[in-house]
Amino acid sequence: MDNALHWINCLQLQPHPEGGYYRETYRSSGNYSFSDSAPQTSESTFFQGERSYATAIYYLLQSGERSRLHRIHSDELWFYHAGAPLTVHIFPETGEPSCFTLGLDVAQGEVPQAWVPAGAWFGASGASLKNASVDDYALVSCVVAPGFDFRDFTFADRHELLRKFPQYSTTIERLT
């Protein structure tokens, strides 16, 4: 039977700093070049230097694990592959927080793919990683454009988010 350890070994996944396991599977050979002299667009205010056009990873969370709240400077697309549903919580700079649940039960509100906008704080946890003998993991892929770079990655400050979104304290405390 497929379980978390099976996927971790078969896909050669490694621990991710935000929690869970990952492996980069694609990095475009082409690059964007951002500089101080670039016109001030939403992208150029975030990026300095070069970024790949796009990157992709496998990402796996086991039961009890979470993706800590963080943000990056690029849009991130999420694609469900296997295991239990996975809920991604989004806290934007402006507007109301939201979430989506990746999975295949569309009738129950799950979606097979979704996106997180650039600059939003986000994190993930298993929506129903309760039956560890069957669904003890969630396996997804994430595609980032412009491509992921750890220079663009920041963990959320719990106290800052609690001040801004006190009504979401349970989620923020669990994911920070």
N, C-alpha and C positions, 0 to 999 in steps of 0.2 A: 504494500500500500504506500502511496506517496505521502510523505509527511515533510515537515520543515527540514529535517536533517538530509533527507533525500535531495531536495532542491538545493540546499546550501552546498552539498558535495558535488552534485551533477553540474551545477552552474558555476561552481568555484567562487561562491560569494564570500565576501570578507566583512568584518564588522564595520558599520558606518558610524561616524562620530555622533550623528543625531539619534542613533538607536537602530536596531535591526541590522540587516545584511544587504550588501550590494555588490555589483560589479559593473563597471562601465563596459558597454558593448559596442558603442559607436561614438566616434568623434570625427566630425567632418574635416576634410583636408583643407577646405577654404576657411578664411578668417575675415572677420570685420576688424577694422582698425579704428579705434576711437582716440581722439586727441583733444588737448585743451583748445585747439583752434576750430574744432568742429562746431557747427551750428548747435545752439542749445535746444535739443529735443529731449524728450523724456528719457531716451536711451543714453544720450551722450552725457547727461547729468549724472548718471549712475556709473558708467564704465570709463575706465582709463586703460589704454593699451589695446592688445588684441584679444579677440574672443573667437572661438570656432563658430561657424554658422549654427551648428546644433550638436547636441550630445544626447546619448541615451544610456539608461542603466536598467538592470533588473534590480528590484528592491523587494525584500522579504521581511515581514514582521511576524514573530512568533507570539503565541498566546502570552499575555502579560507585558509585552514590549510596547513601546510607543516611539513615534517619531517626534522628537522634541520640537516645540514651536521655534521656528526660524524663518528667515526670509532670504530671498535671493533677488537679484536685479533683473531676472528674465521671467517670461511666462514659462510655466511648467505644465505639461500635459501628462495625465495619469491614465494608464491602461490596465484593466484587470486581466489576470491570467488564470489563477487557480487558488483553491483554498476557501477560507471564510471571507465574508465581506469586510471591507476596510473603510472606515469613516475618516475623511479629511476635513479638519476644521480650519476655517479661514477668517482672519481678523485683518480687514483692510485698513489702510491709513485713514480713509474717509468712507463713510457708509456703515452699514450694519454687518456684523459677523454672519457667516453662513457656513454650511457644511454640505458635503455630498458623500454618499456611500457607494463605493465601487463594488460591483458584483453583477451577477447575471439575472437576478430576480427583479426585472423591470417592473412587474406588476406591484411589487412591494416598495418601489421608489429607488431601487438600486440602478446604477448606470455603469455600462462597461467602460466608459471613458469620460473624463472631465478635465478641466484646467483650473490652475491657480494663477491669478494675475501677478505680474511682476510687482515686487515691492510689498506684497501682503505678507503678514505673519501667518504661518500655517504649520500644522502638525497632524499626525495621524495616529489612530489606534484601531484595534480590531472592533468591528461593530458587533460581532457575535463569536469571538474566539473563546467559546465556553466549553465546547465538547473537544477536549484536547486529544482524544483518541481518533477523531476524524478530521476536524478542521482546526488544527493547532497552529495554523499559519495563514498568511495572506501573501500571495505572490503577484506583484504588479510590475509594470515598466513605467519609467518616467522619461519624457523627452523635454529637453530644455533648449530654448532658442531666444537670443544668442546662447551659445554653448555654456555649460556650467564651468565655473572656475571658483575655487575656494576663496579667492579674493572678494567675491561677491556674496559670501555666505555669512550670516550673523545670527547667533542665538538670541531669542527674545529675553527681555528682562521681565521677570514675573511681576515685580511691583509696578512697573510702568504699565503693563497690560491690565493689571487688576485695577489701577486707577482709571484707565480709559474705559474698561468694560467690566465693571463690578458685577453685573448680572450674570456673567459667564465665569465666575470664580472657580467653580468645580472643574470645568474643562481646562482653564488656564493652569490651575494648580496641578492637575494630572499630567499636563503636557509640557511643563517647564521643570 
